[in-house]
Amino acid sequence: MLYSLSVSNYILIGSLDTTFPEGLIIISGETGAGKSILLGALSLVLGAKADAGMVGPEGDNCVVEAEFGITPAVRRILKEADLPDDGDRLVLRRTVGQSGRSRSFANDEPVTLPVLQDLARELVDIHSQHQTLRLGEERFRLDALDYYARTMELREECGAVWMRVLETRRKLANLREREAQAIAEQEYNTSRWERLNEAKLQPGELEDLEAEQNELAHAEQIKETLCGVEELLSPASEESASPAQLLREASRLLDKAGAYIPSLNELAQRVTSARLEVEDIAAEVAKVNSHTEASPERLQVVEERISLLYSLLHKHGLQKVEELIAERDLLEGFIQDATSLGEECAQVQKELEGLETRHQELCASLDAKRKAAAGPLAQEVEKVLHSLELDHAVFQVQVSPAPAGLLGSNTVQFLFSSTGKEPTDITKAASGGELSRIMLGIKSVMARLTQMPTLVFDEIDTGVSGSAADKMGSLVCQMGADMQVFAITHLPQVAAKGHAHYLVSKTNDHTTVKCLDREGRVQELARMLSGATVTPAAIANAQALLNA
C-alpha cells in the first residue's frame, strides 16, 4: 500500500506531505482544484514521462517521494536489480530539473527508469478517466482474461520461448546465407587452395632460393676466386712456402729468442694463434671450393621455383611466402565452412523445430485455459453489471484463433448488450456510463486476482448517477476491504463510502491537500450535493449518506 506522499515544487503544489491509511480513500475537490496534478505527481514517482513544465516556480527542480509497503514481487525486482531491501518499506523518489531531465531513486539508491516502472507495476494500478478506451485494446482484454485464468506465468513462458524462436530463426537465416555464399565460392576457393597446396610452401623459402640462385649463377667466378685463395694459403709448388709454414718457422725462432728475452714468448704464442687461424681459413676455403660446382640443371630448378613463388605472390597480391601460407589456410577454412555450415544449419534447424513445437504446446495450453476461463469471467463481470442497475446486460468474452506470437495464438473480444439481445463489440454497443461500469466490473475481478496492493480510480464513475452511483460506490468500498483503493470522484454517493476523505483545493494558485474530519466530510459531501451554495437539506443529506 501507499503509506505517504511528499511533493515539493511540482507545478502548483509548493509543498505537500501527507500519509494515507488502508481501505477506501476518497479524493474530491472542485473542478480545477488540482486533483489531476496530485495524480500526476504520483504517476511521476512511478515512472511517468518527465518534462521541464513539471518544475514549479519555487525552485530549480521538483521532488516527489512516495513510501510503499514491500510485496514479494517487489522484493524480487529489488533483488534482481541489486537494490537495497530495507525491511518492509520501499521509498521511491524522483527529481526533475528545469532542463526536463529526471533522476530516480529506490531506497536512496539510483535506479533506472525501466526498473522504476517494473516496481510501479507491482505497487499501483492507476485507472485514469479515459481508461475505458482500453476496453478496445486487444492487449488489455487479453491481460484481463489471463489474470482471471491465472495464465500470466504460462504466457510469460510462451513469450520467452517465442523470443527464442525469433532469435533462432534469425540465426538460421544468417547461417543459410553464409552457407549459400560458401557453396557459391567453393569451386573458386578450392581451385586457389589446390594451387597453393600443391606448391608445398615453406616459411623463408624464397629468401633461401634467391641466395642459392645467386650462388649458382656465379659458380664459375666463385670457384676461380676460391682456387686463387687456396693457392695463396696452400701453394701447390714445393718451392713456395705457405703462410702457415712461414708462421710456424717464425714461432720457432721467437721461442728460441724467448730463452733470453721472456717477453718474446708471448709474441711466439700470438704467431702460433695466427698460424692456427690461417690453417683453419685454408681448410674452410678448401671445403667451400670442393662443394662449389656449376650446375645449370639445379640453377634451372631454382629459378623455376622462384618464378612460381613470385607468380603466386602476384596472383594473390601478397609480398611474402608466409602470407601465401596464411592465405592457403584461410581458403582451406572457407572450403571446410561449406561442410561445417551445412552441419550447423541442420543442428540449428533441429533446435528451431524443438522450440516451435514447445511454443505450439504452450499456445495450445493457453488456448485451452483461456477458453475455459472466458465463460466464468463473463459471468462475474455480468453479475457486477446487474448489481449496477444494468439488469438486462449481457457480457461475453470471445476467444478466437490468431497467428502464433509473443502472447500465444488467441485474440480476445469483449461483447456487450445492455438490452439482453445479441451482444456485439463493446466499443460499439456501450455508452460512456456503461463503459465505466463494465471497466469497474473488470477491475474489481482483476484486483482480487492480481493482489495489487493499491488501486487508483480517477473518476471511474463518469457518466453514472443516482442509485447506480450509490451501488458503484458500494462496489468500490467492497474492494477497499481487501486492498487500498483511491477514488477520485465527483459523486457524493461514492465519496460517502470512503474510510478516509481528502480534499484538494486551490488557493492563490497553490494546490493543497487536506484530510477531512467528520464535520469536514459533511461539508464536502453537502457541497458535492448542492453545488456552490450549501443548504441545510444538503447537509442533512450528507449526514445521512455518511450514516448509511
Secondary structure, DSSP 8 states (H G I E B T S, - for coil): -EEEEEEEEETTEEEEEEE--SSEEEEE--TTSSHHHHHHHHHHHTT----GGGB-TTSSEEEEEEEEE--HHHHHHHHHTT----TTEEEEEEEEETTS-EEEEETTEE--HHHHHHHHHHHEEEE-TTGGGGGG-HHHHHHHHHHHHT-HHHHHHHHHHHHHHHHHHHHHHHHHHHHHHHHHHHHHHHHHHHHHHHTT--TTHHHHHHHHHHHHHTHHHHHHHHHHHHHHHS-SSTTS--HHHHHHHHHHHHHHHHTT-THHHHHHHHHHHHHHHHHHHHHHHHHHHHH----HHHHHHHHHHHHHHHHHHHHHT-S-HHHHHHHHHHHHHHHHHHHHHHHHHHHHHHHHHHHHHHHHHHHHHHHHHHHHHHHHHHHHHHHHHHHTT-TT-EEEEEEEEEEEETTEEEEEEEEEESSSS--EEHHHH--HHHHHHHHHHHHHHHHHHHT-SEEEEESTTTT--HHHHHHHHHHHHHHHTTSEEEEE-S-HHHHTT-SEEEEEEEETTEEEEEE--HHHHHHHHHHHHH-SS--HHHHHHHHHHHH-
